[in-house]
Amino acid sequence: MVASVAPEAYLVLGAMIFTLGAVGLLIRRNALVMFMCVELMLNAVNLTFVVMARELHDLGGQVAVFFVLVVAAAEVVVGLGIIVSIFRRRPGATADDLSVLKG
């Protein structure tokens, strides 16, 4: 006998993870932590896409997850490179200090 978890539980988990990421994005001022919160929010959306694709027996949600993962990977490459270069230049930089870096 295989026990199955209701899709509502996954949707609630996705909503909680998304809320955690949104609160972290709004509260924290460290650019690296904000970046990780955005990634957390993307993963919560991916979880929701997979659950709904499974419930509706449609591959569209899983295809959307693939594209979100591709965009997230590109975001990691570009965003993390920018954040690391900012932290090398100003070790204690916060999100409020980024407007000073305009050149």
BALOBA-1460 file (C-alpha; in Angstrom, 3 decimals):
// residues 103
<rec num="1" residu="m" x="0.000" y="0.000" z="0.000"/>
<rec num="2" residu="v" x="1.448" y="3.327" z="-1.080"/>
<rec num="3" residu="a" x="0.614" y="6.387" z="0.970"/>
<rec num="4" residu="s" x="0.082" y="9.533" z="-1.042"/>
<rec num="5" residu="v" x="0.222" y="13.132" z="0.077"/>
<rec num="6" residu="a" x="-2.596" y="15.437" z="-0.924"/>
<rec num="7" residu="p" x="-1.662" y="18.107" z="-3.472"/>
<rec num="8" residu="e" x="-3.020" y="20.762" z="-1.116"/>
<rec num="9" residu="a" x="-0.162" y="19.989" z="1.258"/>
<rec num="10" residu="y" x="2.365" y="20.710" z="-1.473"/>
<rec num="11" residu="l" x="0.555" y="23.908" z="-2.414"/>
<rec num="12" residu="v" x="0.592" y="25.063" z="1.210"/>
<rec num="13" residu="l" x="4.289" y="24.203" z="1.433"/>
<rec num="14" residu="g" x="4.952" y="26.175" z="-1.759"/>
<rec num="15" residu="a" x="3.023" y="29.153" z="-0.369"/>
<rec num="16" residu="m" x="4.986" y="29.010" z="2.887"/>
<rec num="17" residu="i" x="8.323" y="28.847" z="1.062"/>
<rec num="18" residu="f" x="7.306" y="31.723" z="-1.211"/>
<rec num="19" residu="t" x="6.207" y="33.802" z="1.792"/>
<rec num="20" residu="l" x="9.482" y="33.069" z="3.562"/>
<rec num="21" residu="g" x="11.405" y="34.244" z="0.508"/>
<rec num="22" residu="a" x="9.273" y="37.385" z="0.109"/>
<rec num="23" residu="v" x="9.646" y="38.335" z="3.772"/>
<rec num="24" residu="g" x="13.394" y="37.726" z="3.594"/>
<rec num="25" residu="l" x="13.627" y="39.870" z="0.476"/>
<rec num="26" residu="l" x="11.763" y="42.735" z="2.122"/>
<rec num="27" residu="i" x="13.510" y="42.600" z="5.492"/>
<rec num="28" residu="r" x="17.160" y="41.847" z="4.723"/>
<rec num="29" residu="r" x="19.540" y="44.425" z="3.266"/>
<rec num="30" residu="n" x="22.404" y="42.091" z="2.375"/>
<rec num="31" residu="a" x="22.476" y="41.663" z="-1.405"/>
<rec num="32" residu="l" x="23.559" y="38.024" z="-1.207"/>
<rec num="33" residu="v" x="20.735" y="37.107" z="1.184"/>
<rec num="34" residu="m" x="18.251" y="38.978" z="-1.013"/>
<rec num="35" residu="f" x="19.523" y="37.025" z="-4.005"/>
<rec num="36" residu="m" x="19.006" y="33.728" z="-2.172"/>
<rec num="37" residu="c" x="15.473" y="34.804" z="-1.208"/>
<rec num="38" residu="v" x="14.623" y="35.392" z="-4.873"/>
<rec num="39" residu="e" x="15.910" y="31.905" z="-5.677"/>
<rec num="40" residu="l" x="13.792" y="30.508" z="-2.842"/>
<rec num="41" residu="m" x="10.731" y="32.193" z="-4.310"/>
<rec num="42" residu="l" x="11.489" y="30.740" z="-7.753"/>
<rec num="43" residu="n" x="11.751" y="27.248" z="-6.274"/>
<rec num="44" residu="a" x="8.397" y="27.698" z="-4.507"/>
<rec num="45" residu="v" x="6.790" y="28.616" z="-7.835"/>
<rec num="46" residu="n" x="8.421" y="25.574" z="-9.436"/>
<rec num="47" residu="l" x="6.923" y="23.346" z="-6.753"/>
<rec num="48" residu="t" x="3.491" y="24.811" z="-7.464"/>
<rec num="49" residu="f" x="3.917" y="24.301" z="-11.218"/>
<rec num="50" residu="v" x="4.853" y="20.631" z="-10.725"/>
<rec num="51" residu="v" x="1.943" y="19.962" z="-8.360"/>
<rec num="52" residu="m" x="-0.577" y="21.531" z="-10.698"/>
<rec num="53" residu="a" x="0.894" y="19.751" z="-13.726"/>
<rec num="54" residu="r" x="0.544" y="16.454" z="-11.914"/>
<rec num="55" residu="e" x="-3.010" y="17.206" z="-10.811"/>
<rec num="56" residu="l" x="-4.139" y="18.308" z="-14.271"/>
<rec num="57" residu="h" x="-2.205" y="15.529" z="-16.058"/>
<rec num="58" residu="d" x="-0.572" y="18.140" z="-18.276"/>
<rec num="59" residu="l" x="3.098" y="18.532" z="-19.120"/>
<rec num="60" residu="g" x="2.780" y="22.304" z="-19.524"/>
<rec num="61" residu="g" x="3.647" y="22.951" z="-15.887"/>
<rec num="62" residu="q" x="6.761" y="20.805" z="-16.077"/>
<rec num="63" residu="v" x="7.855" y="22.578" z="-19.259"/>
<rec num="64" residu="a" x="7.376" y="25.900" z="-17.448"/>
<rec num="65" residu="v" x="9.559" y="24.588" z="-14.612"/>
<rec num="66" residu="f" x="12.277" y="23.760" z="-17.126"/>
<rec num="67" residu="f" x="12.236" y="27.314" z="-18.482"/>
<rec num="68" residu="v" x="12.181" y="28.817" z="-14.976"/>
<rec num="69" residu="l" x="15.220" y="26.713" z="-14.067"/>
<rec num="70" residu="v" x="17.050" y="27.884" z="-17.194"/>
<rec num="71" residu="v" x="16.307" y="31.519" z="-16.372"/>
<rec num="72" residu="a" x="17.297" y="30.961" z="-12.733"/>
<rec num="73" residu="a" x="20.606" y="29.429" z="-13.808"/>
<rec num="74" residu="a" x="21.335" y="32.428" z="-16.025"/>
<rec num="75" residu="e" x="20.346" y="34.712" z="-13.158"/>
<rec num="76" residu="v" x="22.738" y="32.917" z="-10.845"/>
<rec num="77" residu="v" x="25.619" y="33.294" z="-13.283"/>
<rec num="78" residu="v" x="25.078" y="36.993" z="-13.947"/>
<rec num="79" residu="g" x="23.688" y="38.055" z="-10.566"/>
<rec num="80" residu="l" x="26.209" y="36.195" z="-8.463"/>
<rec num="81" residu="g" x="29.052" y="37.579" z="-10.572"/>
<rec num="82" residu="i" x="27.816" y="41.117" z="-10.011"/>
<rec num="83" residu="i" x="27.280" y="40.584" z="-6.294"/>
<rec num="84" residu="v" x="30.731" y="39.038" z="-5.816"/>
<rec num="85" residu="s" x="32.385" y="41.910" z="-7.687"/>
<rec num="86" residu="i" x="30.495" y="44.425" z="-5.537"/>
<rec num="87" residu="f" x="31.556" y="42.654" z="-2.341"/>
<rec num="88" residu="r" x="35.172" y="42.608" z="-3.497"/>
<rec num="89" residu="r" x="35.050" y="46.352" z="-4.043"/>
<rec num="90" residu="r" x="33.069" y="47.174" z="-0.890"/>
<rec num="91" residu="p" x="33.097" y="44.296" z="1.640"/>
<rec num="92" residu="g" x="30.286" y="45.656" z="3.829"/>
<rec num="93" residu="a" x="27.976" y="46.680" z="0.987"/>
<rec num="94" residu="t" x="24.222" y="46.559" z="1.499"/>
<rec num="95" residu="a" x="21.358" y="46.981" z="-0.934"/>
<rec num="96" residu="d" x="21.100" y="50.648" z="0.083"/>
<rec num="97" residu="d" x="24.720" y="51.263" z="-0.969"/>
<rec num="98" residu="l" x="24.197" y="50.053" z="-4.525"/>
<rec num="99" residu="s" x="22.966" y="53.456" z="-5.728"/>
<rec num="100" residu="v" x="26.427" y="54.863" z="-4.864"/>
<rec num="101" residu="l" x="28.013" y="52.477" z="-7.389"/>
<rec num="102" residu="k" x="26.463" y="54.262" z="-10.378"/>
<rec num="103" residu="g" x="29.242" y="55.477" z="-12.607"/>
